């Protein structure tokens, strides 16, 4: 991989890219299911539901497009209790973000998780300080793969789409990047397999998160 001098900003997905919060999501989903008389689902099954936002997560977990409001209330109450304690920073993320901050690259988070939860988790894990914006679909008025979500997040960096790189862990991140005119790098640390990610044809495939340092400029943008 050769560093590209045209990248002047980096946008990151959250779940599966920066943070592993699958255990917290699974417990909150199952808490809501139990509250509604349903059995628990395996965490591995719930992982397959993640990536398209809270609405889709609950629709898939409850096998209905018409999820009662009480389900979301139960999920959010439990997730709010455990989202920080049951989330962890993924390998290489802390050191990589530290180095990118040193290089002076503006960074932001573009996530389909509600903004309040995203900020709370990143703050508790000591990562929020690296980002000039943390944008969920509630702030953007759209969710990935819609271009509106990516471009709304990118505004905070002051960079044009052709100057930006989006980093994610799912094919939906590749689709979002294509819709937005930004390049995309993927890392197999989330719920998608390496084969699925390669098939999505990203601009960069990272074997590990730290490989990002090899494709981003070493120094602040002029």
PyMOL commands that set and color helices and strands:
alter all, ss='L'
color gray80, all
select helices_A, chain A and resi 22-35+43-47+54-62+69-82+93-103+115-124+128-130+137-140+147-157+161-163+171-180+194-199+209-214
alter helices_A, ss='H'
color red, helices_A
select strands_A, chain A and resi 9-12+19-20+88-89+106-110+133-135+164-168+183-187+204-206
alter strands_A, ss='S'
color yellow, strands_A
deselect
rebuild
show_as cartoon
